[in-house]
Amino acid sequence: MSTAQLLVLGALAGFTIFFGLPIGRIKSASPALKAALSAMATGILLFLLWDVLVHGIEPVEEALTSATDEGGSWLDFVQLAVTFAACATIGLMSLVYYDRWFSRQRGKAMLGPGAASAVEFDRSWVAGLSPAAWLALLIATGIGLHNFSEGLAIGQSAAQDQVTLALVLIIGFGLHNATEGFGIVAPLSGSETRPSWKFLALLGLIGGGPTFVGTLLGQTWVNETVSVAFLALAAGSILYVVIQLMNVNQKLGYKTLVAWMLLAGLFLGFATDFIIEAAGV
């Protein structure tokens, strides 16, 4: 497989995230549909959280086994363990503190003398986002970090001449991304203001674009510590988004429906992962 072919396939694996984005423009969604979409998105993200934690901690465990049983370096274990812990913390707490800062700044602007402060604050594109749009942006960011690590896996497999593995990963990740696009726009479905196609395209680029970037870097540069770092960042950011969606689900009600749809999203994530396993990867 040539580099050009690999990059095209890597781009296609990321592009499938756009398939689910138009759902975000549904304006007449009922509260029950909104609850169902939000819960399914939560289930998908719970699967992704499990997925990145497993793949992120695996090199750390291997380094520990090597140090204890095979005379390997304890320094390698400590380096990977600290990298994972630090990046997971950064992924979660950076969003927590930024959200808190953002809320304070917006509150100050709205309480300023006259209407000028609010208008001035809303000149910032990010500041003008609705809560639903802001949550969708956070979801896309967390998924983008996850998809970057997937792109690295695709590129590194091709770099090691494991073409079959690379192709299976592309197919599996493409299916994952199709469901992830649905999860990104779940908070936007039924909102009073329909998101523009431009905003949906931006969400797609943030969520799916890193698959291509990871493929590009993975087939030219392999580094285990960097891979662990991005997986841990993804885990932290996805955990933050899951917490936010859980709060949304609780406010929407429909406890039984939410429970079923959360399971549906979780099982959907596992189902796409089983495709990779069934291929003998």
Stockholm file with secondary structure:
# STOCKHOLM 1.0

chainA/1-281         MSTAQLLVLGALAGFTIFFGLPIGRIKSASPALKAALSAMATGILLFLLWDVLVHGIEPVEEALTSATDEGGSWLDFVQLAVTFAACATIGLMSLVYYDRWFSRQRGKAMLGPGAASAVEFDRSWVAGLSPAAWLALLIATGIGLHNFSEGLAIGQSAAQDQVTLALVLIIGFGLHNATEGFGIVAPLSGSETRPSWKFLALLGLIGGGPTFVGTLLGQTWVNETVSVAFLALAAGSILYVVIQLMNVNQKLGYKTLVAWMLLAGLFLGFATDFIIEAAGV
#=GR chainA/1-281 SS CCHHHHHHHHHHHHHGGGGGGGGGGCCSCCHHHHHHHHHHHHHHHHHHHHHHHHHHHHHHHHHHHHHHHSCCCHHHHHHHHHHHHHHHHHHHHHHHHHHHHHHHHHHHHHTSSTTHHHHHHTTSTTTTCCHHHHHHHHHHHHHHHHHHHHHHHHHHHHHTTCHHHHHHHHHHHHHHHHHHHHHHHGGGTTCSSCCCHHHHHHHHHHHHHHHHHHHHHHTTCCCHHHHHHHHHHHHHHHHHHHHHHHHHHHHHCCHHHHHHHHHHHHHHHHHHHHHHHHTTC
#=GC SS_cons         CCHHHHHHHHHHHHHGGGGGGGGGGCCSCCHHHHHHHHHHHHHHHHHHHHHHHHHHHHHHHHHHHHHHHSCCCHHHHHHHHHHHHHHHHHHHHHHHHHHHHHHHHHHHHHTSSTTHHHHHHTTSTTTTCCHHHHHHHHHHHHHHHHHHHHHHHHHHHHHTTCHHHHHHHHHHHHHHHHHHHHHHHGGGTTCSSCCCHHHHHHHHHHHHHHHHHHHHHHTTCCCHHHHHHHHHHHHHHHHHHHHHHHHHHHHHCCHHHHHHHHHHHHHHHHHHHHHHHHTTC
//
